[in-house]
Amino acid sequence: MAQFEEVYDETQSLFNAEIESSMIPRDIRIKIVSNDKLKMVKSFGEVKKQSELNKFIGGYDIIIVINDYVFDQLEPKQKQYIVKDLLGSIQYDMEKDKINIVKHDVSAFSGILLGYEKPIDTYLGIKESSASILEQKEILENNKK
């Protein structure tokens, strides 16, 4: 199986909807891809700013990598949280005309969490769900051997 694949249509739609409602400038091209080897235990995904050469070759400014196998099995609110979390790390400096990928500080992170009834439970629940899904997948793969 290829390391990187296109994400499911539903996943792409969730990201597209959030990008449309975000402050991310429309001319920033973002590609969402899946890597089934990504653990999603330490982080929900990877947000990568592309070099000038990669932008020229691939046509995208930002690549977001998730594990769509895990993502697809999460609850809708958990999916929404992950999408907001990943897109929240993309910042655009209009004065310098520059894209930056930032780690969340406490204020940005708490801003994402505010929309959830029990924020820390949401965060920890996603981590726990991701670990459980990955563990089940590993068991299934080992049984096939």
N, C-alpha and C positions, 0 to 999 in steps of 0.2 A: 504494500500500500504506500502511496506517495506520502511524504512527510507533510506537505501543504496541499490543501484542497479548498475549493470554493465552499463557503458556508451555505447552510440550508436557506431556502427562500424566506422562510419565516424569520430567521435570524437577521438576514440582510434587511428585511422590512423594518424590524425593530430598530436597528441602527439608523436606517434612513430617516425614520420618523423622528428620532431623537436629534439627529444632525440638523434636520429642517427646523426644529424648534429651538436649537441652541444658538449661541452667539458665534459659532465657528463660521468664518467667511465662506460663502458659497463657492469661491474659486479654489479653495483648498480641496484637493482630491484625496479621498480616503478610501482605502481598500481594506475590506474585512476578509481574513482568511482563517482557515481552521488548521490546527496542528494537533493530531490525536495523541501526540507524545507530551503535550503541554500538561503539566500536573494540576494547575489551577488551585493549588493548596496555599502557596506563599502569596500569590497574586491571582487576580481574576483573568489576567491576560497580559499581553505585551503591546505597548504602543511604541512604534518605532518611526522616527523621523528619517526620511530617505535622503541619501546624499544627492548631490546634483547629478551625478552619473546615473544613479538608480532612478531618479525622477525622469531623466531623459529616456532611459531604456524602458521603464515600466509605466511611466505616466502618472505615478501617484506620489503625493507629498508625504503621506502618512500611511503606514501599514499597521493594522491592528490584528493581532494573532490571538485567537481563542481556541479552546477545545470544544468544538461544536457538539461532540458526542456527550460531553458533560453538560454543556449549556442547554442542549435540547431537553434534558431530563429535569431541569430545575423548574420551580414554580414561576408563574408569570411575573410576580413582584420581584423575585430574586433576579430574573433575567433583566428586568428594567433597572434594577439597582446596579448590576454589572455594566450595562450599557452606559448609564450615567457616570459611573465611576471611571470607566476607560476613557470616555469622551471628555470628561472633566480634566484630564491631564493634558489636553491639547490647549495651548494658549497662543494667541496671535498678537504680536506687538505691532500695532499699526504704524507707529513712528519709525520703526526700524524695518518694517515690512518683513518680519521674521517670525517663523513658527518655532515655538518652544514646547518641549515635553517636560512637564514638571511633576514631581512627586507631590502628592497631596499634603498640604499643611493642615493643621488642626481646623482652621476656619473653613477651608474648602471642603474638607472631609465631613465636617459637621453639617455643612450646608446640604450635602447630598443626603445625609442621614435624616435630616429634619422631616422629609416627606414620608417617613415610615413610622408606624405605630410604636414599635419597640426597636429602635435603631441598632443597638448592639446585638440584639437577638437576630436581627436580619443579617448582619455582617457575619456573626459566628455561625448562624444557620447555613449560610451559603458555603462557608468553609467546610463545615461538617458534611453537608450534602455532597459537595465536590469530592471530598475524601472518600466518602462511602461509595459513590458512583465509580470512582477510579478503582477502588478495592474490588468491587463486584466485577468490573471489566477484567481486571487482572486474573481473578479466579476463573472466569469464563475462558480466557485465553489459555490459562494453564491446563484446564480440563480438556482443551482441544488437542493438546500436545501428546 
